[in-house]
Amino acid sequence: MIPLLLIGATVLGACLVFGYSSFVVGFVLMGAGVLGLIAFMATPGAVLRPNEREVVEERHYLGKGDDHREYRR
Protein backbone atom coordinates (compact mmCIF):
# COMPACT_ATOMS: atom_id res chain seq x y z
CA MET A 1 0.00 0.00 0.00
CA ILE A 2 2.81 2.41 0.87
CA PRO A 3 4.61 1.94 -2.48
CA LEU A 4 1.37 2.84 -4.29
CA LEU A 5 1.07 6.02 -2.23
CA LEU A 6 4.69 6.91 -3.01
CA ILE A 7 4.14 6.34 -6.73
CA GLY A 8 0.98 8.46 -6.59
CA ALA A 9 2.83 11.26 -4.81
CA THR A 10 5.59 11.09 -7.42
CA VAL A 11 3.08 11.33 -10.27
CA LEU A 12 1.29 14.21 -8.56
CA GLY A 13 4.56 16.05 -8.00
CA ALA A 14 5.66 15.53 -11.59
CA CYS A 15 2.30 16.78 -12.84
CA LEU A 16 2.56 19.88 -10.66
CA VAL A 17 6.04 20.61 -11.98
CA PHE A 18 5.67 19.67 -15.65
CA GLY A 19 1.93 20.14 -16.15
CA TYR A 20 -0.95 17.69 -16.33
CA SER A 21 -0.72 15.59 -19.46
CA SER A 22 -0.98 11.92 -20.26
CA PHE A 23 2.65 11.98 -21.43
CA VAL A 24 3.92 13.13 -18.03
CA VAL A 25 1.79 10.59 -16.16
CA GLY A 26 2.82 7.74 -18.46
CA PHE A 27 6.49 8.69 -18.40
CA VAL A 28 6.60 8.92 -14.59
CA LEU A 29 4.72 5.64 -14.16
CA MET A 30 7.09 3.94 -16.62
CA GLY A 31 10.09 5.31 -14.73
CA ALA A 32 8.66 4.12 -11.42
CA GLY A 33 8.03 0.68 -12.91
CA VAL A 34 11.58 0.39 -14.25
CA LEU A 35 13.00 1.54 -10.91
CA GLY A 36 10.81 -0.98 -9.07
CA LEU A 37 11.89 -3.76 -11.43
CA ILE A 38 15.57 -2.95 -10.89
CA ALA A 39 15.08 -2.93 -7.10
CA PHE A 40 13.18 -6.23 -7.25
CA MET A 41 15.85 -7.92 -9.37
CA ALA A 42 18.62 -6.70 -7.07
CA THR A 43 16.96 -8.15 -3.97
CA PRO A 44 18.22 -11.62 -3.02
CA GLY A 45 15.52 -14.25 -2.82
CA ALA A 46 14.22 -15.58 0.46
CA VAL A 47 13.75 -19.11 -0.87
CA LEU A 48 16.89 -21.20 -0.82
CA ARG A 49 17.75 -23.15 -3.92
CA PRO A 50 18.93 -26.76 -3.71
CA ASN A 51 22.41 -27.13 -2.17
CA GLU A 52 22.29 -23.62 -0.65
CA ARG A 53 22.67 -23.11 3.07
CA GLU A 54 22.45 -20.01 5.21
CA VAL A 55 25.41 -20.99 7.38
CA VAL A 56 28.77 -22.46 6.55
CA GLU A 57 29.18 -25.95 7.86
CA GLU A 58 32.03 -26.44 10.27
CA ARG A 59 34.10 -29.45 9.39
CA HIS A 60 36.41 -31.25 11.76
CA TYR A 61 39.21 -33.19 10.20
CA LEU A 62 40.44 -35.92 12.47
CA GLY A 63 44.12 -36.64 12.71
CA LYS A 64 45.94 -39.87 13.42
CA GLY A 65 44.57 -41.47 16.57
CA ASP A 66 41.56 -39.15 16.76
CA ASP A 67 39.13 -41.31 14.82
CA HIS A 68 37.63 -42.97 17.92
CA ARG A 69 38.79 -46.45 16.93
CA GLU A 70 40.30 -46.98 20.37
CA TYR A 71 36.82 -46.74 21.92
CA ARG A 72 35.48 -49.71 20.00
CA ARG A 73 35.92 -52.95 21.93
Protein Blocks (a to p, Z undefined) as FASTA:
>chain_A
ZZmmmmmmmmmmmmmmnopafklmmmmmmmmmmmmmmmmmmpccfbdcehiafbdcdddd
ddehilommmpZZ
